[in-house]
Amino acid sequence: MLIPIPDLLRARRLLCVQPHYDDNDIGAGGTIAALAARGAQIVYVTATDDLIGVRDASLSDAQARALLRGEQQAAGAEIGVCEQHWLDFPDAGDYDYYALRRAIAREIRRFCPDFVITCDPWLPYEAHSDHIRVGRAAAEAVLLHRLPRFRTDPEIDAAYQGHALAGVGFYFTAKPNVVLDISTSRERKHRALDAYKSQFEGPELMLLHAVLGHKEQQWGAGKGFAYGEALKVVSPIHLHVNPDAEELCG
């Protein structure tokens, strides 16, 4: 293999970009918690305001937003998240892709991560446009943030000196090439999911735990550990005119 798959477990600064407030934890919470336990700094960027998913229609937007952020902070405490940032694009709404891409690139320049984690926008049958737009914008921001003529925020751009971004990990993927052991962090992941009460009613939350538990056992089977999480991990070079990227194996 001419271009090796980067080692996600070596990440010490991890930027996790999600469409909605719970996606990182559902898709890769065990991996992120394991990295936090190993000393990695974890920053979450949530692209949308996530208001569409709030079940209680009696809440004002301000009340719903406060509720969401409180739940997210509680979940983040379980995972080991250092910082939470919200871009506040309208959930399932009409927003500009290029503004989203610029905002994510700004966060990459601000935090200088060595790895980015986000949802896989190329998941077959993915119907939610937020997942498609956010995953693609994050991937493209990984390519563009290092180019000096690409503009984000004047103050951040002026201070940015460049850094080595090793790779991107995509969760919710149909083409995983890495399975990571989450046996010691799985409980923290599932405790984090229990915080998301405004968008999951009791039976739905139980079903989520059950479905994830089945997949975690399935991914771990034959790997030498009880529970795993599967991701597609690539280097930035794999993200542009690289015909081998889809079939990369771990």
C-alpha positions, 0 to 999 in steps of 0.5 A, a space after each residue: 500500500 503506497 499510502 498507509 491508513 493512518 493510526 487513529 489510536 495515535 490521535 492526541 487532538 481529535 475534532 469530532 464534527 457531527 450533524 446533530 447533538 448525538 451523532 458522534 456518541 452514537 456512531 463513535 462514542 466508544 472510540 472517542 471515550 477510549 481516546 479521551 482516556 488515553 489523554 487525547 483532547 476531544 472537541 465536538 462541533 455540532 453543525 445544526 441547532 437540532 431543533 427539529 428532533 425535539 419532541 416537546 412542541 410546547 417548548 420555545 426554540 430558546 428553551 429547546 436549545 437550552 435543553 439540548 445543550 444541557 443534555 449534550 454537556 452531560 453526555 460529553 462529561 461521560 465521554 471526556 469531551 473538552 469543548 463543545 462548539 455549535 454552528 447553529 445551522 437550521 436542522 433539516 433546513 435550507 443552509 449554504 454548504 459553502 458557509 458550512 464548509 468554511 465554518 468547519 475549516 475555521 474550527 480545524 484551523 482554530 484547534 489544529 487536530 491531528 484527526 477529524 471524525 465525522 459521519 460518512 456522507 457516502 453511506 448508501 440510502 442515507 436520506 438525511 441531507 444534514 448527514 450528507 452535507 456535514 460529512 462532505 463539508 468536513 471532508 472537504 474542509 480537511 482538504 482545503 484548510 491547509 491552503 493559505 488562500 482559502 479564507 475562513 475567519 480573518 483573525 484565525 486565518 492570520 494566526 494559523 501556521 499550518 499543522 499535520 492532520 493525519 487522517 479522517 475517521 468516518 462513522 455510520 459507514 458501509 465500508 469500514 476498514 478499521 474495527 476498534 476495541 471499545 470493551 473498556 469504554 462501552 459503558 461510558 458511551 451508553 451512559 452518554 446516550 442516556 442523556 439524550 432524553 429530549 429526542 428519544 422516548 424510553 422505548 426508543 432509547 432502549 431499542 437504540 441501546 439494543 441495536 448498538 449492543 448487537 452491532 458492537 458485539 458483531 464488530 468485535 467478533 473474531 477480533 479478540 475483543 468483546 465489543 468494537 466500533 467500525 469506522 472508515 479511516 483514511 488520510 487526507 490524500 485518499 480524499 481527492 482523485 484516489 480510485 483506491 480509497 473506497 476499497 482500502 482495507 485495514 
